Amino acid sequence: MADKIDLPGPEDLAVAEFAEDTPEPASATKSGNVAVFCGHMFNTGSEAEGILAQRIADELEARNIAVGFGPLACGADIVIAEELLKRGAELNLVLPFAEGDFIEESVLCGGEAWLPRYKACREAAKSVNFATPADYVGDDNQFAYNTLYAMGLAVLRAQKRECEAVQIAVVSDQFASFSQTGIAGTKADMKLWQDLGRETVAIPAGKVPRDLKFPAREKVQGGTRREIRSIIFADYKGFSRIGERALPDFMNIIMGRIAKVLHDFGDHVEFRNTWGDAIYAVIDEPRIAAAIALKLQDELRDLPPDLIPDGAVAGMRTGVHYGPIWVGTDRITGNRLWYGGEVNRTARIEPVTPVGGVYCTESFAAALLMEDCKDCQFTSVGRVILPKNYGEVELFRLERGSA
């Protein structure tokens, strides 16, 4: 068991130090490029580790890296983080799930000696970002989602700094992947980055030892699985003040227009549900989710007068998020059901969204960047406190692209 470490609460999630309207931290105003890093885990204490640290330092110098984003697993991640700090670069950590679980799963698996080094890097980091506050559930999607999130943050920061974003990867052909699905791990991370047409700086790990011991995890039963998807929540502000005679018009006009939009996007809409005035949809791709959210607002620009209560602001508020969620069977209805903490998080975004607007999370914005979506743009609205104790997160206003 790990030594006690102070863990952040939900209010510390998705720390966005680098929104478009946020000044550059003083520690990172010097010229230099941005790196997103990854690498194989291994045990500490070998001569090969010292040689590897020097290789990393040399590459960071050669690439003039001033800002880094990545996780903090034992082995390559911690060594890269240490070398970033040694050169005075800004370190931004991106962790995939609850920190206690991450320490047990990805730090202590390489031995207790990594823990003080983990703590030292965490303490010196400029920011600690959590892809999700959820527990680790033995799901490779949690690691894959974190990778995408870290990459998106790095690209966002590079755009702000008007510099290059590169991937630093410590890799060795002698290391087999511990991923059971192939969607997570260093090789998968490298492929994802290179498929985007971006550059990877591959650093050979050398003969570092890799006798890793992972905690036992029970497999989820009942045919339930995890997937990374885009999530849309929307509701109609002013619905409770609509008169009884106008409710059929609401269902026929408002909900009818929404239904048509969802229908027009076909199989991209993998799940949909509604109750009263609320809409919940699961979409396969972020760029499609963005298009749907914006199209819904377009269709609801002109509202019949009887659906706008006197003295009230009426219209749809839409929140969009991207993350790993459960998909299984609703035991009551027998239908397919998508659910989980990230669904609940999305439901807390739409109440703080202005009528007629679309707000999205930083992870959704990062996913759009990774898809190189040109059809929409996003602008930071700052850190917003979500209802029902869901913490304070960075949100973005989603709009159509200017091109």
Summary of the structure (lengths in Angstrom):
residues: 403
radius of gyration: 22.5
end to end distance: 53.4
largest distance: 79.0
contacts: 1355
relative contact order: 0.13
helix: 37%
strand: 26%
